[in-house]
Amino acid sequence: MSTAVSTTPMAPPSPGISQGEILGHLGAGGAALVVTVVLVLGVKAAGKGRPLPWTLALFLGALAATLYAAAGGIWSTPADLLGTLLAALGVGGSGGPLGNVGMGAAACCIAAVLYWKKLTLKQVAIWGFVMAYVAGRAGGIWGVLASVVASFAKVLGV
């Protein structure tokens, strides 16, 4: 009786969902890329896809900000530009043209714009990005919202 032994190398076992990587290993830059592609295609859906719902566009914009920060490199450029703009206005510090405007005040203003201003899906996604940046630095209830978005990024394996 003879037994054949395979000499073909076996692929390493997949970590699966139990490791927290629902979509497989994305990496921070890969997750940022995926969310960006979904946002770009989802705000102007064509073909079989439908446009993103308003709340999902907002959430994905906020998630993009969180993933961009985690990815670093070129991905951190939008947040760096936003931080520079807010600092120039004196938001989050003192001595700007608007006086002493805290990040909490900025978060409240963004929430008002999101609630009362009629926005396109693209604008909603951009405001979601801005809101995530501001909320992460504002503390209070805004910080809780930012930590919820950050915990979702961990589910993606970032």
Beta strands, then each sheet from edge to edge (+ up, - down):
end
